[in-house]
Amino acid sequence: MKKVYNLLWVGALAFILGGCDEKLDIEPRQSISTDIALSSGENIKNILIGTYEETSQSASYGGFLQMMADLYGFEDQATWGGTFQQPRQIFNKAIFVDNSFVSALWLNAYESINQANLVIDYADIIEDETERNTAVGEAYFLRALNYFDINRFFTSPDGSLGVPLSLEGITDYSQNLEIPRASSDAVYQQVISDLENAYELLPESNSFFADKYAAQALLARVQLHVGNYPAAAEAANDVIENSGHSLTGTYADAFNNDVDSSEDIFAFQVTSQGGDNELVVHYADQRFGGRGGDITVNPEYLALFGDTDDRGSFFYISAQNGGTLTEKYTNQFANVSILRLAEMYLIRAEANLREGSAIGATPLEDVNTVRARSNAELLSDVTVDDILLERELELMFEGHLIFDYTRTGRAVDGIPADSDRLSFPIPLREMDVNSELVQNPGYGS
């Protein structure tokens, strides 16, 4: 039977609290005794389950993170038509420092990071070596995932300042927790180190939890982002050649799945009993559990697809607002895919082309592998611009758009890639409680 993070985490809380005496001196749920929570290997593994649950919440990888990355990057591809003002600010590239979506992303990431830190710090009490290594590897993966994306969102426009690096678990919140921002490079180097450690510790297969190829796939994404193209090509090639994953038979088969598809390298699990898929809420109409289509696709984006490309017809008309909506999110209980094999082909293609190499395959072969699955016309030659366009056709609405623009130095809707407007503000609540933080330019002091 399929396990789900949320249900396991509820069980974990029940287990941790179960030893408390049922009297008036029971500690509240918000302050579970550290001695109890960190007292056994089973409890450490329960904290790890909680880290998955925290990371997959709607404020982060349950949907808001991906949606914000696309809203921030939209030019004429799609439009925000919803009533929420926080996403509208992001779509307009005019974000207030008290934007609750931005604040929730930051807070959720650091809650997840702290839980991952606790697992790493206290894993020695897990007696079985294999279980201990796997738990630490998963914690490294989840810490890296969270740090990578919040650093991409919040790095200062000149790329110098990243986010604060906290690498030890916090159990006493009465201590001084004010930490300055690390350099952006330092954060990325920590992410790379965590993923390399995860790759060494994790097994090749780990049910629906992170395995070594999830770590390697995320590492490929990170190395592409920081411009280490040889390492990106090598990591993507390892996943393609050795993970056992394969492209789904059709493009549609890669989405709206209750269980992981052959293409899913890593996905967060969702069922009717637990998990968040907030993507459906904002991208779908009401018949599929959405709000009616807050994000509608524009004709300019649809015109990018060739006549035979199945991806160009993977849309439908909203019954509520008459807008064109993506079919990627029409199952509110579908797993949320974080790493797909198609992305690995495109990473390998771009990295090889930029380096003039052919690790695993030529760039043309990789791009055509992705296009062939969707019955798109095959290319006879390929450029970097072709690959960037292919990423837009293949990966749109999955949380890549703004980062593909900024990492390649391209303007977004006429706004230069290094503009103040293309870095998130450090949330106001964080600035208020941490005197060590420096605000990004354009958002006050």
Secondary structure, DSSP 4 states (H G I P E B T S, - for coil): ----HHHHHHHHHHHHHHTS-SSTTPPPGGG--HHHHTSSHHHHHHHHHHHHHHHTSTTTTTTHHHHHHHHHH-SSSEEE-SS-HHHHHHHTT---TT-HHHHHHHHHHHHHHHHHHHHHHHGGG--SHHHHHHHHHHHHHHHHHHHHHHHHHHS-TTS-B------S----TTS----PPPBHHHHHHHHHHHHHHHHHHS-S--TTS--HHHHHHHHHHHHHHHT-HHHHHHHHHHHHHHS-----SSSGGGSS-SS--TTEEEEE--BTTB---HHHHHHS-GGGTSSS-SEEE-HHHHTTS-TT-GGGG-EEE-TTT--EEETT---TTS-EEEEEHHHHHHHHHHHHHHHT--SSS-HHHHHHHHHHHTTPPPPSS--HHHHHHHHHHHHTTSS-HHHHHHHTT--BTTB-TT-GGGSPPPPHHHHHH-TT--PPTTS--
